[in-house]
Structure formats: C-alpha cells, structure tokens
Amino acid sequence: MKKLSHLTIIAALVIVFTGCASITRGTKEVVVIDTTPQDAEVRLSTGMTGRSPASFEVGRRDTITVMISKPGYVSRTIVLQSEVGGGGAAGMAGNVLFGGIIGAGVDAGTGAMYEHKPNPLMVVLEKSAPADKAVGMSEAR
C-alpha cells in the first residue's frame, strides 16, 4: 500500500511539472498592432483582419506576416518572428529544475515557450508621394 502511495505522488508530480510554460502561459498569445495614424487595415497571414489598434490571438510559435494599409499612405509588410520569451525561459527552467524533460519537450513542441517580438507592434505609416504629373509626356504641340 505504501508503494502505491509513493507511485501516486510521483505520478502527480510528473503531471504537475511537465509542460510548465504550457500550463502557465498557454500555446496562444495576444499580439497588439497599432499604427500612426490609426484606423489602418491590418491583415495577418493567418487570415485574421482588423483596424488599428487591433488585437489578435495567435499561436505562440507561428511566424506571422502583418500587412498594413491605409489610403494615402505607403503599405507596410512586417514579419513577426517567434522567439523564446522571458516567461517561456522561466517555464523551461522550471522543467529543468524539477527534472521535467518531458515537460521541456512539451513546451518546445506546443510553442508555449515562445512569444512574438515586438509586441505590441507599433508602425508609423508614411504618406504616399503625390502622383507625378504626366512624367515623360511632351507638352502640347
């Protein structure tokens, strides 16, 4: 009976401490995108759309392409890379500290140890150059 009790405690500890970042941070995060001027159209490579300022819930380990446009301004395309974040590193350290090699694999596999940087993403849009007047055309003959 005592042996069964020890096995139960060990099993509980393994479950609790595997995937520390997966448990504490989850596999998704909210990415905030803002522009100057605001009210620009924001499209993500995931298919999500919104108007700035906008918030999107995305997978932590996904690389995301952000396309921003507004009439009268130059459109921008920005790639948001995912990298190991501070909280993800702490979760991985917890896995190492408590011997959770399985948890380390879970965190790496689910992407819980990652985050997008920069977040929030702040983008200043430049005004479009005015259309040139008939460049290259000869004057009235």
Buried (B, 14 or more C-beta within 10 A) or exposed (E): EEEEEEEEEEEEEBEEBBBBBBBBBEBBBEBBBBBEEEEBBBBBBBEBEBEBBBEBEBBBBBEBEBBBBBEEBEEBEEEBEBEBBEBBEBBBEBBEEBEBEBBBEBBBEBBBBBBBEEBEBEBEBEEEEEEEEEEEEEEEE
